[in-house]
């Protein structure tokens, strides 16, 4: 067995006459955050050492001892016999190797044959990233299901659509909810693309140039479930594209959630009164007893800033690094972990909000007819009578001006008043100015007409099926 002193030395201590400064050790340790990679570190080490045995680089009996020791170590960490709280190891690799050596002896030192911490950490992060991307996709799908369920539940309900935060044209509530479904679908697809580029085995690149041992990288890729093996050892060690682009995708998801959050904050305000959050996703005030605050959505909106910051950190971290590994890259894990943790939890909160929010359908429909939101329908009605759109636009604008002067809506004008504006108006104008008629008329593909929204629902159902 190794002596206790040798177990506590850094893996690279042989080159140096004296120990690092205590402050330097504290400054440089990554164990407090890369400890969450322990499962991937052990999984990768088992695949690596089994390959060393199968390629006759190490004796089979030794590789079996090491693999069994790693599995026992994983069980001890899993059940709490070993923890990271009081450990002073430099990183997760040192922690695993130290405890493995303490339990199976010097043969543990052979585990590091034909690899470096450079390709080892690259492997750990890719294994983590693949799991994290799948977890994010699962959370995206759950929120999509919530939007789809509420869109089906409230099919036919009408609310105002907006441009410039001003009432524009009536739309179906289902159409509005499905807008977020399709945003999330693009997010899901981007996560899938990220997964494909993360699904490449880096182990075998060693420090930067590959290894002199006759390893079988394809065998390790097969054991670990990677679709491909990286083609260039220099790029493999230096590459952090998969972290950056995954975090960029998470930033877009956070952006979408922030837009949703802003709408929910507006819709639940007394001035809008379109929706009411459930108690489970609302909070109160410490001084004002009447308050009902949409803190869940405000936090989702605010946490988007963290994710944008995580992406900026990764961009800035890598932007000037020469090939290949530089210690700067130790700083890539915290923003990556934070981005996934933040976005997945935000998706879960958003799902809870959408599943439980109560919509004020009467208020929505009432507001949908305000602000002369069917004015474009009147202009379109005139165009169908052969009037050029610019002239139709001018006639309808005169109708709006007349209504504003008299404090009425377009639907309140009599047929005589319409004909006074233009003799070509007939009874059909009343269908044009109704919110139901306005919605039903928008039958272009992707429009808000019920027949088109029903097509969207069926397409969305097929995607989730």
C-alpha positions in Angstrom: 0.0 0.0 0.0 1.1 3.6 -0.6 2.0 5.7 2.4 -0.5 8.4 3.6 1.9 11.1 2.6 2.1 9.9 -1.0 -1.7 9.7 -1.2 -2.0 13.4 -0.3 0.5 14.6 -2.9 -0.6 16.2 -6.2 -0.5 13.8 -9.1 2.3 15.9 -10.6 4.4 16.4 -7.5 7.4 14.5 -8.7 8.8 17.4 -10.7 8.9 19.8 -7.8 11.1 20.1 -4.7 8.5 21.8 -2.5 4.7 21.9 -2.0 2.6 24.6 -3.6 1.6 27.6 -1.5 -1.5 27.0 0.6 -3.2 30.0 -1.0 -2.3 28.7 -4.4 -3.8 25.3 -3.6 -7.1 26.9 -2.5 -7.1 29.2 -5.5 -6.5 26.4 -8.0 -8.7 23.6 -6.6 -11.8 22.7 -8.7 -13.2 19.9 -6.5 -15.9 22.1 -5.0 -17.6 22.3 -8.4 -16.3 19.5 -10.5 -17.2 16.9 -7.8 -20.6 16.7 -9.5 -18.8 14.9 -12.4 -17.8 12.0 -10.1 -20.1 9.5 -11.7 -18.9 10.4 -15.2 -15.3 10.2 -14.1 -15.7 6.7 -12.7 -17.8 5.6 -15.7 -15.1 6.8 -18.1 -12.3 5.3 -16.0 -14.0 1.9 -16.0 -14.4 1.9 -19.8 -10.7 3.1 -20.2 -9.2 0.4 -18.0 -11.3 -2.3 -19.5 -10.0 -1.3 -22.9 -6.4 -1.4 -21.6 -7.0 -5.0 -20.6 -8.7 -6.0 -23.8 -5.8 -4.4 -25.8 -3.2 -6.3 -23.6 -1.7 -3.0 -22.5 -2.3 -4.0 -18.9 -2.8 -7.5 -17.5 -6.5 -8.5 -17.4 -6.3 -9.4 -13.7 -5.1 -5.9 -12.8 -7.7 -4.2 -14.9 -10.4 -6.3 -13.2 -9.1 -5.2 -9.8 -9.1 -1.6 -10.9 -12.6 -1.8 -12.4 -14.0 -3.5 -9.4 -12.4 -0.9 -7.1 -14.0 1.9 -9.2 -17.4 0.3 -8.9 -17.0 -0.1 -5.2 -15.9 3.6 -5.0 -19.0 4.6 -6.9 -21.3 2.7 -4.5 -19.5 4.4 -1.5 -20.1 7.8 -2.9 -23.7 7.0 -3.8 -24.6 5.8 -0.3 -22.7 8.7 1.4 -19.8 6.7 2.8 -17.5 9.1 0.9 -18.1 12.7 0.4 -16.3 15.8 -0.9 -17.0 18.2 2.0 -13.6 17.9 3.7 -11.5 16.7 0.8 -8.5 18.8 -0.1 -7.9 17.2 -3.5 -7.0 19.3 -6.5 -9.9 18.0 -8.6 -12.3 15.1 -9.0 -9.7 13.0 -10.8 -7.3 13.3 -7.8 -10.1 12.5 -5.4 -11.1 9.3 -7.2 -7.5 8.2 -7.7 -6.5 8.9 -4.1 -9.4 6.9 -2.7 -8.9 4.1 -5.2 -5.3 3.8 -4.3 -6.2 3.8 -0.6 -8.5 0.9 -1.2 -6.7 -1.3 -3.8 -3.1 -0.2 -3.5 -0.5 0.9 -6.0 -2.1 -0.9 -8.9 -4.5 2.0 -8.9 -1.7 4.1 -10.4 -1.9 2.1 -13.6 -5.4 3.4 -14.3 -3.8 6.6 -15.8 -1.9 4.7 -18.4 -2.5 6.2 -21.9 -4.5 9.1 -20.8 -4.1 12.6 -19.4 -6.3 14.8 -17.2 -6.8 16.9 -20.3 -8.7 14.2 -22.3 -10.2 12.8 -19.0 -12.0 16.1 -18.1 -13.0 16.5 -21.7 -14.7 13.1 -21.5 -16.3 13.8 -18.1 -17.8 17.0 -19.4 -19.1 15.4 -22.6 -20.8 12.6 -20.7 -22.4 15.2 -18.3 -23.4 17.4 -21.3 -25.2 14.5 -23.0 -27.2 13.8 -19.9 -27.9 17.5 -19.3 -29.1 18.0 -22.9 -31.5 15.1 -22.6 -32.8 16.5 -19.2 -33.3 19.9 -20.8 -35.2 18.4 -23.8 -37.4 16.5 -21.3 -38.2 19.8 -19.5 -38.9 21.5 -22.8 -41.3 18.7 -23.8 -43.1 18.9 -20.5 -43.7 22.7 -21.0 -44.9 22.0 -24.6 -47.4 19.5 -23.3 -48.7 22.1 -20.9 -49.2 24.7 -23.6 -50.9 22.1 -25.9 -53.2 21.0 -23.1 -54.3 24.6 -22.3 -54.7 25.4 -26.1 -57.0 22.4 -26.5 -58.9 23.3 -23.3 -59.6 26.8 -24.4 -60.1 26.3 -28.1 -62.3 29.0 -29.4 -61.6 31.6 -26.7 -60.6 35.0 -28.2 -58.2 37.7 -26.9 -56.5 40.7 -28.4 -53.3 40.2 -30.4 -50.8 43.0 -30.0 -48.2 45.0 -31.8 -46.2 47.7 -30.1 -48.1 46.6 -26.9 -51.2 48.1 -28.5 -54.3 46.1 -29.4 -54.0 45.1 -33.0 -56.2 42.2 -34.2 -58.3 39.5 -32.4 -56.7 36.0 -32.2 -57.6 32.7 -30.6 -56.1 32.2 -27.2 -55.1 28.7 -28.5 -53.2 30.4 -31.3 -51.3 32.6 -28.8 -50.4 29.7 -26.5 -49.2 27.6 -29.5 -46.8 30.4 -30.4 -44.8 29.4 -27.4 -45.1 25.7 -28.3 -43.4 26.4 -31.6 -40.7 28.5 -30.0 -40.0 25.6 -27.7 -40.0 23.2 -30.6 -37.1 25.1 -32.2 -35.4 25.0 -28.8 -35.9 21.2 -28.7 -34.4 20.8 -32.1 -31.4 23.0 -31.3 -30.8 20.9 -28.2 -30.8 17.8 -30.4 -28.2 19.4 -32.7 -26.1 20.2 -29.7 -26.3 16.6 -28.6 -25.0 15.3 -31.9 -21.9 17.5 -31.6 -21.4 16.5 -27.9 -21.7 12.9 -28.8 -18.0 12.5 -29.8 -15.4 10.6 -27.7 -12.4 12.8 -26.7 -10.6 10.1 -24.6 -7.4 9.0 -26.3 -6.2 12.4 -27.3 -4.2 12.2 -24.1 -2.4 15.5 -23.2 -2.6 16.9 -26.7 -0.8 14.6 -29.2 -2.3 11.2 -28.6 -0.6 8.3 -26.9 2.2 5.8 -27.7 0.1 2.9 -26.4 -2.0 0.8 -28.9 -5.3 1.8 -27.5 -8.7 1.1 -29.2 -10.7 4.4 -29.1 -13.6 2.9 -31.0 -14.0 0.2 -28.3 -14.1 2.9 -25.6 -16.7 4.9 -27.7 -18.8 1.8 -27.9 -18.6 1.1 -24.2 -19.6 4.7 -23.4 -22.2 5.1 -26.0 -20.5 7.7 -28.2 -21.5 7.9 -31.8 -18.1 9.0 -33.1 -14.4 9.4 -32.1 -12.7 12.8 -32.4 -10.4 13.1 -35.4 -7.7 15.5 -34.2 -6.1 15.3 -30.8 -5.1 19.0 -30.7 -8.6 20.1 -31.4 -10.0 17.5 -29.0 -8.2 18.9 -26.0 -8.8 22.6 -26.9 -12.4 22.3 -28.1 -15.1 23.9 -26.0 -17.5 24.6 -28.9 -20.0 22.0 -27.6 -20.2 23.9 -24.3 -20.6 27.3 -25.9 -23.2 26.3 -28.4 -25.2 24.3 -25.8 -25.2 27.4 -23.5 -26.2 29.5 -26.5 -29.2 27.3 -27.0 -30.0 27.6 -23.3 -29.8 31.3 -23.6 -32.4 31.3 -26.4 -34.6 29.1 -24.2 -34.2 31.6 -21.3 -35.0 34.4 -23.7 -38.3 32.6 -24.7 -39.2 32.0 -21.1 -38.4 35.7 -20.3 -40.9 36.8 -23.0 -43.5 34.4 -21.6 -42.8 35.7 -18.1 -43.3 39.3 -19.2 -46.7 38.5 -20.7 -47.8 36.6 -17.6 -46.7 39.5 -15.4 -48.8 41.9 -17.6 -51.8 39.5 -17.9 -52.0 39.0 -14.2 -51.9 42.7 -13.3 -55.3 44.3 -12.3 -55.0 46.7 -15.3 -55.1 43.7 -17.7 -56.9 41.1 -15.6 -56.5 38.4 -18.3 -55.2 35.7 -16.0 -54.7 34.7 -12.3 -51.7 32.7 -11.1 -52.4 29.9 -8.7 -51.4 30.3 -5.0 -48.6 27.8 -5.6 -46.8 30.2 -8.0 -47.6 33.5 -6.3 -46.3 35.3 -3.3 -47.4 38.2 -1.0 -45.9 41.3 0.5 -44.3 41.6 3.9 -46.1 45.0 4.4 -49.1 45.1 2.0 -51.7 42.4 2.9 -53.6 42.8 -0.3 -50.7 42.0 -2.6 -50.6 39.0 -4.9 -47.3 39.0 -6.7 -46.3 37.0 -9.8 -42.8 36.3 -8.3 -42.5 33.0 -10.1 -42.6 34.6 -13.5 -40.5 37.6 -12.4 -37.8 35.2 -11.2 -37.9 33.3 -14.5 -37.5 36.6 -16.3 -34.7 37.7 -14.0 -32.8 34.4 -14.2 -32.5 34.7 -17.9 -29.8 37.3 -17.2 -27.8 34.7 -15.4 -27.8 32.4 -18.4 -26.8 35.2 -20.7 -23.9 35.9 -18.3 -22.9 32.2 -18.4 -22.7 32.3 -22.2 -20.7 35.5 -22.1 -18.3 33.9 -19.5 -17.7 31.0 -21.9 -17.2 33.2 -24.9 -14.7 35.4 -23.1 -12.9 32.4 -21.5 -12.0 30.7 -24.8 -11.7 33.7 -27.1 -7.9 34.1 -26.9 -6.6 30.7 -25.9 -3.9 29.2 -28.0 -3.9 25.4 -28.7 -4.3 23.3 -26.7 -5.1 23.0 -23.0 -4.7 26.0 -20.8 -5.7 26.1 -17.1 -8.2 28.8 -17.9 -10.4 26.0 -19.1 -11.0 24.9 -15.5 -13.4 27.9 -15.4 -15.7 26.4 -18.0 -17.7 24.1 -15.7 -19.4 26.5 -13.3 -21.1 28.6 -16.0 -22.1 25.4 -17.9 -23.6 23.8 -14.7 -25.3 27.1 -13.8 -26.8 27.5 -17.2 -28.3 24.0 -17.2 -29.5 24.2 -13.6 -31.1 27.6 -14.2 -32.9 26.8 -17.5 -34.2 23.4 -16.4 -35.6 24.8 -13.2 -37.1 27.8 -15.1 -38.8 25.4 -17.5 -40.2 23.5 -14.6 -41.6 26.6 -13.0 -43.0 27.8 -16.3 -44.7 24.5 -16.8 -46.3 24.7 -13.3 -47.6 28.2 -14.0 -49.1 27.3 -17.4 -50.7 24.2 -16.0 -52.4 26.0 -13.2 -53.1 29.6 -14.4 -56.8 30.6 -14.7 -57.6 32.7 -17.8 -60.3 35.4 -17.6 -61.9 34.5 -20.9 -64.7 37.1 -20.7 -62.2 39.9 -20.1 -60.0 38.7 -22.9 -62.9 38.7 -25.4 -64.1 42.0 -24.3 -60.7 43.5 -24.7 -60.3 41.8 -28.1 -63.0 44.1 -29.6 -61.6 47.3 -28.2 -59.1 49.6 -29.8 -60.8 49.2 -33.2 -59.0 45.9 -33.6 -61.2 44.8 -36.5 -60.4 47.9 -38.6 -58.3 45.9 -41.0 -61.2 43.5 -41.5 -63.3 46.4 -42.7 -60.6 47.4 -45.1 -60.3 43.8 -46.4 -64.1 43.7 -46.7 -63.9 46.8 -49.0 -61.0 45.3 -51.0 -63.2 42.2 -51.8 -65.7 44.7 -53.3 -63.0 45.8 -55.8 -61.7 48.9 -53.9 -57.9 49.4 -53.9 -56.5 48.7 -50.5 -55.1 52.2 -50.0 -58.5 53.7 -50.7 -60.1 51.1 -48.4 -57.6 52.0 -45.7 -58.6 55.7 -46.0 -62.3 55.0 -45.8 -61.8 52.7 -42.8 -59.6 55.3 -41.1 -62.5 57.8 -41.5 -64.8 55.4 -39.8 -62.3 55.0 -36.9 -62.0 58.8 -36.6 -65.8 59.1 -36.5 -66.1 56.5 -33.8 -63.4 58.1 -31.7 -65.2 61.4 -31.9 -68.5 59.9 -30.8 -66.9 57.5 -28.2 -68.1 54.3 -29.9 -66.7 51.2 -31.3 -66.9 50.2 -35.0 -69.5 47.6 -34.2 -71.8 50.4 -32.9 -72.1 52.2 -36.2 -75.4 51.7 -38.1 -75.6 50.7 -41.7 -76.7 54.2 -42.6 -73.6 55.6 -41.0 -71.4 53.1 -42.9 -73.1 54.0 -46.2 -72.6 57.7 -45.5 -68.9 56.9 -45.5 -69.1 54.8 -48.7 -72.2 53.7 -50.6 -70.7 50.2 -51.2 -71.1 49.1 -47.5 -73.8 46.6 -46.9 -74.9 44.2 -44.2 -71.7 42.2 -44.6 -69.8 44.9 -42.7 -71.3 43.7 -39.4 -69.6 40.3 -39.8 -66.3 42.1 -40.6 -66.3 44.1 -37.4 -67.2 41.3 -35.1 -64.3 39.6 -33.3 -65.6 36.2 -34.2 -65.8 37.1 -37.8 -62.4 38.7 -37.7 -60.8 35.5 -36.3 -62.7 33.1 -38.6 -61.7 35.1 -41.7 -57.9 34.6 -41.1 -57.7 31.3 -42.9 -54.3 31.7 -44.5 -52.0 28.8 -43.5 -50.6 29.4 -40.0 -53.4 32.0 -39.3 -55.6 32.3 -36.3 -58.9 31.0 -37.9 -60.2 28.0 -35.9 -59.7 25.6 -38.9 -56.0 26.6 -39.1 -55.5 26.5 -35.3 -57.0 23.0 -35.3 -54.4 22.0 -37.9 -51.7 23.4 -35.6 -53.1 21.4 -32.7 -53.0 18.2 -34.7 -49.5 18.9 -35.9 -48.3 19.6 -32.3 -50.0 16.4 -31.0 -48.2 14.4 -33.7 -44.8 15.9 -32.7 -45.3 15.0 -29.1 -46.7 11.5 -29.9 
